[in-house]
């Protein structure tokens, strides 16, 4: 395995770490690269260094990886831009693909996105066809009736009846205020409950339409939800019930990783997710470029000196 850190982007403000097999060599199939980025404000090492572990595992399997900090996060400087944060982050991700294409000959990518990284992954795939697969960990949640009932039971067990009743009363009052202050676009004026670190999510119809567009385009998607928010996502089959009316459930993969929390604290949860990712790569993403076949990955030789890093 070879790793080195580089600075890139139109403003040279982005910092990333390239990880690739030291035995990589050109092959007949188009090369593919993994992209990993921030989870919320966590730097590019990922939650509990999950991005580092994945990048090095991918290298063992013959797949190069570029993990990078988005503008203003980790080691990357803020961009001089008038774009929204999400638009800038999509531009940053496309800049990472531009770098991999020009310097390493990679033209196809898959992305593992944790939390807000999942948001950026699907938005980037909508704009750039080079991103052909994405695993979305703890993406947007739209609780079903069953999920709400199970969530209420969970809160009762955790907080007791008085505290739960108080919290529900506050939530219902806020929901009424949101409805009364609706600006006509369907977007509440006030913030809602925090789910997987987010207080705002796109309307379910909007998100469903985005995923339908990606599926129709042939993008391979894998939704993995943790047990970290049992108030909102709490049973097998919830994904199917959330999105069954949009016609893409049978065309994507989804898993409820109950034993994991949102930040993958426990080693057994990290191992379980890594196993799911490897299986998905074998079956849905790499095809002829199956992990373990280094010769099929293809990576142009780096012309600049390569620095071997003892730590990520």
C-alpha positions as CSV (number, residue, x, y, z in Angstrom):
1,X,0.0,0.0,0.0
2,X,1.2,3.5,-0.9
3,X,-0.3,6.7,0.6
4,X,0.5,10.3,0.0
5,X,-1.3,13.6,0.7
6,X,-1.9,16.2,-1.9
7,X,-3.5,19.7,-2.4
8,X,-5.9,20.2,-5.3
9,X,-9.0,22.0,-6.6
10,X,-9.4,25.1,-8.7
11,X,-8.4,27.3,-5.7
12,X,-5.8,24.8,-4.4
13,X,-7.7,24.8,-1.1
14,X,-8.6,21.1,-0.8
15,X,-6.5,18.5,0.9
16,X,-6.8,14.8,0.3
17,X,-5.0,11.5,0.9
18,X,-4.5,9.0,-1.9
19,X,-4.3,5.3,-1.0
20,X,-3.6,2.7,-3.6
21,X,-2.0,-0.7,-4.0
22,X,1.8,-0.6,-4.5
23,X,1.3,-3.5,-7.0
24,X,-1.3,-1.7,-9.1
25,X,-0.8,-1.8,-12.8
26,X,-2.8,-1.0,-15.9
27,X,-5.5,-3.3,-17.2
28,X,-8.0,-3.6,-20.0
29,X,-11.0,-2.4,-18.1
30,X,-11.6,1.3,-17.2
31,X,-10.2,2.1,-13.8
32,X,-12.4,2.8,-10.8
33,X,-11.6,4.7,-7.6
34,X,-13.3,5.1,-4.2
35,X,-14.1,8.5,-2.8
36,X,-14.4,9.2,0.9
37,X,-15.0,12.5,2.6
38,X,-16.2,14.2,5.8
39,X,-19.1,13.0,8.0
40,X,-20.5,16.2,9.4
41,X,-17.5,18.2,10.7
42,X,-15.4,15.0,11.3
43,X,-12.2,15.3,9.2
44,X,-11.4,12.9,6.3
45,X,-10.2,10.2,8.7
46,X,-13.9,9.5,9.2
47,X,-15.9,8.5,12.3
48,X,-13.5,6.5,14.5
49,X,-11.0,6.5,11.6
50,X,-13.5,4.5,9.5
51,X,-12.4,6.2,6.2
52,X,-8.8,5.3,6.9
53,X,-9.7,1.7,7.6
54,X,-11.8,1.5,4.5
55,X,-9.2,3.1,2.2
56,X,-6.5,0.7,3.4
57,X,-8.9,-2.3,3.0
58,X,-9.7,-1.2,-0.5
59,X,-6.0,-1.0,-1.3
60,X,-5.7,-4.6,-0.1
61,X,-8.5,-5.5,-2.5
62,X,-6.8,-3.6,-5.4
63,X,-9.0,-0.5,-5.4
64,X,-7.4,3.0,-5.1
65,X,-9.1,5.6,-2.8
66,X,-9.0,9.3,-2.5
67,X,-10.3,10.6,0.9
68,X,-10.5,14.3,1.1
69,X,-11.7,17.2,3.3
70,X,-14.4,19.4,1.8
71,X,-14.0,23.2,1.8
72,X,-13.6,24.6,5.3
73,X,-13.5,21.2,7.0
74,X,-10.5,19.3,8.3
75,X,-7.3,20.5,6.6
76,X,-9.0,22.1,3.6
77,X,-9.3,25.9,3.5
78,X,-12.6,27.7,2.8
79,X,-13.4,28.4,-0.8
80,X,-13.9,31.9,-2.1
81,X,-17.4,31.3,-3.4
82,X,-21.0,32.6,-3.3
83,X,-22.4,29.1,-3.6
84,X,-24.4,27.4,-0.9
85,X,-22.4,25.0,1.3
86,X,-24.0,21.9,-0.3
87,X,-23.3,23.2,-3.9
88,X,-19.7,24.0,-2.9
89,X,-19.3,20.5,-1.4
90,X,-20.6,19.0,-4.7
91,X,-18.1,21.1,-6.6
92,X,-15.3,19.9,-4.3
93,X,-16.2,16.3,-4.9
94,X,-16.2,16.8,-8.7
95,X,-12.8,18.5,-8.3
96,X,-11.6,15.3,-6.6
97,X,-12.8,13.3,-9.6
98,X,-11.1,15.7,-12.0
99,X,-7.9,15.2,-10.1
100,X,-8.2,11.4,-10.3
101,X,-9.0,11.5,-14.0
102,X,-6.2,13.8,-15.0
103,X,-3.4,12.5,-12.8
104,X,-4.3,8.8,-12.3
105,X,-6.5,7.9,-15.3
106,X,-9.6,7.1,-13.2
107,X,-12.9,7.9,-14.8
108,X,-15.4,5.8,-12.8
109,X,-16.0,6.3,-9.1
110,X,-18.0,5.0,-6.2
111,X,-18.5,6.8,-2.9
112,X,-19.0,5.8,0.7
113,X,-20.9,8.6,2.4
114,X,-21.5,8.8,6.2
115,X,-24.3,11.1,7.4
116,X,-23.9,14.4,5.6
117,X,-21.3,12.7,3.3
118,X,-24.3,10.6,2.1
119,X,-26.1,13.8,1.3
120,X,-23.2,15.1,-0.8
121,X,-22.8,11.7,-2.5
122,X,-26.3,11.5,-3.9
123,X,-26.2,15.2,-4.9
124,X,-22.9,14.7,-6.7
125,X,-24.3,11.6,-8.5
126,X,-27.2,13.7,-9.8
127,X,-24.7,16.2,-11.3
128,X,-21.9,14.0,-12.5
129,X,-22.3,10.6,-14.3
130,X,-18.8,9.6,-13.3
131,X,-20.1,8.8,-9.8
132,X,-21.7,5.5,-10.6
133,X,-22.3,4.0,-7.2
134,X,-22.8,5.2,-3.6
135,X,-23.3,3.7,-0.2
136,X,-25.4,6.1,1.9
137,X,-25.0,5.5,5.6
138,X,-27.7,7.1,7.8
139,X,-29.2,9.1,5.0
140,X,-32.5,10.9,5.2
141,X,-35.3,9.4,7.4
142,X,-39.1,9.7,7.0
143,X,-40.7,7.9,9.9
144,X,-43.6,5.6,9.2
145,X,-46.5,5.1,11.5
146,X,-44.9,1.9,12.9
147,X,-41.6,3.7,13.4
148,X,-43.4,6.5,15.3
149,X,-45.1,4.0,17.6
150,X,-41.9,2.1,18.2
151,X,-40.1,5.4,18.8
152,X,-42.7,6.4,21.4
153,X,-42.3,3.1,23.2
154,X,-38.5,3.6,23.1
155,X,-38.9,7.1,24.6
156,X,-41.3,5.9,27.3
157,X,-38.8,3.2,28.4
158,X,-35.9,5.6,28.3
159,X,-37.4,8.8,29.8
160,X,-40.6,7.7,31.6
161,X,-44.1,9.0,31.0
162,X,-43.9,12.6,32.3
163,X,-40.7,13.5,30.4
164,X,-42.0,11.8,27.2
165,X,-45.3,13.6,27.4
166,X,-43.5,17.0,27.8
167,X,-41.3,16.3,24.8
168,X,-44.3,15.2,22.7
169,X,-46.2,18.4,23.7
170,X,-43.3,20.6,22.6
171,X,-42.9,18.7,19.3
172,X,-46.6,19.0,18.5
173,X,-46.6,22.7,19.4
174,X,-43.6,23.2,17.1
175,X,-45.3,21.3,14.3
176,X,-48.3,23.5,14.6
177,X,-46.1,26.6,14.4
178,X,-44.3,25.1,11.4
179,X,-47.6,24.7,9.6
180,X,-48.9,28.1,10.4
181,X,-45.6,29.7,9.2
182,X,-45.3,27.6,6.0
183,X,-44.1,29.8,3.2
184,X,-46.0,27.9,0.6
185,X,-43.1,25.8,-0.6
186,X,-43.8,23.0,1.8
187,X,-40.6,23.8,3.7
188,X,-41.2,24.5,7.4
189,X,-40.1,27.9,8.6
190,X,-38.9,26.5,12.0
191,X,-36.5,23.6,12.5
192,X,-37.8,20.2,13.3
193,X,-36.5,17.3,15.4
194,X,-32.8,16.4,15.0
195,X,-32.5,13.0,13.2
196,X,-29.0,11.7,12.5
197,X,-27.6,15.2,13.2
198,X,-30.0,16.9,10.8
199,X,-32.8,19.3,11.7
200,X,-33.9,19.8,8.1
201,X,-34.5,17.2,5.3
202,X,-35.9,17.5,1.9
203,X,-39.5,16.6,1.5
204,X,-40.0,12.9,1.0
205,X,-41.4,13.4,-2.5
206,X,-38.4,15.5,-3.5
207,X,-35.9,12.9,-2.1
208,X,-37.8,10.0,-3.7
209,X,-37.7,11.8,-7.1
210,X,-33.9,12.3,-6.7
211,X,-33.4,8.6,-6.0
212,X,-35.7,7.5,-8.8
213,X,-33.6,9.7,-11.2
214,X,-30.4,8.0,-10.1
215,X,-31.9,4.5,-10.3
216,X,-33.2,5.2,-13.8
217,X,-29.7,6.3,-14.8
218,X,-28.2,3.1,-13.6
219,X,-26.5,4.4,-10.4
220,X,-26.0,1.6,-7.9
221,X,-27.2,2.7,-4.4
222,X,-27.0,1.0,-1.0
223,X,-28.8,2.5,1.9
224,X,-27.5,1.5,5.4
225,X,-29.2,2.7,8.5
226,X,-27.7,2.3,12.0
227,X,-29.5,1.8,15.3
228,X,-28.3,5.2,16.4
229,X,-31.7,6.9,16.2
230,X,-34.2,4.4,17.5
231,X,-36.7,7.1,18.0
232,X,-37.0,7.5,14.2
233,X,-35.5,4.5,12.4
234,X,-36.1,1.3,14.4
235,X,-37.2,-1.8,12.5
236,X,-36.4,-4.1,9.6
237,X,-38.4,-3.1,6.5
238,X,-38.8,0.6,7.4
239,X,-36.9,1.6,4.3
240,X,-39.3,-0.3,2.1
241,X,-42.3,1.3,3.8
242,X,-40.8,4.8,3.5
243,X,-40.2,4.6,-0.2
244,X,-42.3,1.8,-1.7
245,X,-44.6,4.2,-3.5
246,X,-41.6,5.6,-5.5
247,X,-40.9,2.4,-7.5
248,X,-37.2,2.0,-6.8
249,X,-37.1,-0.2,-3.7
250,X,-36.4,-3.3,-5.7
251,X,-33.6,-1.6,-7.6
252,X,-31.5,-0.6,-4.6
253,X,-30.0,-2.4,-1.7
254,X,-30.9,-1.5,1.9
255,X,-29.9,-2.8,5.4
256,X,-30.7,-1.9,9.0
257,X,-27.5,-2.3,10.9
258,X,-29.1,-2.4,14.3
259,X,-25.9,-3.2,16.2
260,X,-24.2,0.0,15.1
261,X,-24.6,3.5,16.5
262,X,-24.4,6.6,14.2
263,X,-20.6,7.1,14.5
264,X,-19.7,3.4,14.4
265,X,-18.1,3.4,17.8
266,X,-17.8,-0.4,18.3
267,X,-15.3,-2.5,16.4
268,X,-17.9,-5.2,15.7
269,X,-20.1,-2.6,14.0
270,X,-17.2,-1.4,11.9
271,X,-16.4,-5.0,10.9
272,X,-20.1,-5.7,10.0
273,X,-20.3,-2.6,7.8
274,X,-17.0,-3.4,6.1
275,X,-18.3,-6.8,5.3
276,X,-21.5,-5.3,3.8
277,X,-19.5,-2.9,1.7
278,X,-17.2,-5.7,0.3
279,X,-20.2,-7.8,-0.6
280,X,-21.9,-4.9,-2.3
281,X,-18.8,-4.1,-4.3
282,X,-18.5,-7.7,-5.4
283,X,-22.1,-8.0,-6.4
284,X,-23.2,-4.6,-7.6
285,X,-20.3,-2.3,-8.3
286,X,-17.0,-3.7,-9.6
287,X,-18.2,-6.5,-11.8
288,X,-15.3,-7.7,-13.8
289,X,-13.1,-5.5,-11.6
290,X,-13.9,-7.6,-8.6
291,X,-11.9,-6.8,-5.4
292,X,-8.7,-8.8,-5.2
293,X,-8.0,-8.6,-8.9
294,X,-5.4,-5.8,-8.7
295,X,-4.5,-6.1,-12.4
296,X,-8.0,-5.1,-13.4
297,X,-8.0,-1.8,-11.5
298,X,-5.5,0.1,-13.6
299,X,-3.8,3.1,-12.2
300,X,-1.4,5.4,-14.1
301,X,2.0,5.7,-12.5
302,X,2.4,8.8,-10.3
303,X,5.0,11.1,-11.8
304,X,5.6,13.0,-8.5
305,X,7.5,11.4,-5.6
306,X,5.4,9.3,-3.4
307,X,5.6,9.7,0.3
308,X,4.9,6.6,2.4
309,X,3.0,7.7,5.5
310,X,3.2,5.9,8.8
311,X,-0.1,7.5,9.9
312,X,-3.0,8.8,8.0
